């Protein structure tokens, strides 16, 4: 039986690889990796192990966050010379919180064809088993930022979101992130997906507070790679022309960082509520020392 030729000369193939379970490697993706002239990889050592497990031996080139722009030009030259190149990230679909976008941009700008070879994606795998309704769309946010300013901006975006928010988190930060979500969105529905497709895969569902408690009670669940899915913001009906989001999810964090007048102005612009309604509520909270936002830590 004649072998199918999947690869054409002078083309770049963006190839998805398994996120944990080798059996998820697609037949087309495996064939392409075996037929290209060279494999460019985020980590050649990691990809070398994958290729070895698949019985494939190929020349490799590292293309990662720190050298992607320069290495992209090398790949372009190889493609222009008629070579075929596949690019893979460490796991999943390239260019999703991984390198790859700059490479594709450089290749496309050179007038060279780019072929996307679909396969595993941690984002879609988590969504499929989350139980959350994403038919109105979802928002993938990558990794939670580390700086206070960026985190506050992210928090404001999550507070307003009418779509499920999906993001990644590392094991050394997972408990801090869950504590933060439980503080600012305590009753928002949250799904934690752990070690997807691997032996210790687990989904934890509940409110942000409940998910935090579950991991506090089960330290073994704190290990691994995580995808977090935060459900859409809860809304309250209002007599105003615009439906407002839960004010606690907006005012508390803003009052912790901004003067009262600026926080109120920002909330009004986000929700469409009248200034007096928001201002009176902010004053009420500030008067209550048990809810004084200056004592909170984010």
Helices and strands as residue ranges (DSSP letters): E 12-15, G 22-24, H 27-35, E 38-41, H 44-53, E 59-62, H 68-80, E 85-88, H 101-109, E 114-117, H 122-128, E 138-143, H 148-160, E 164-169, H 174-184, E 189-194, E 202-207, H 208-217, G 219-222, E 226-230, E 235-236, E 244-245, H 248-255, H 260-271, H 275-287, G 289-291, G 293-295
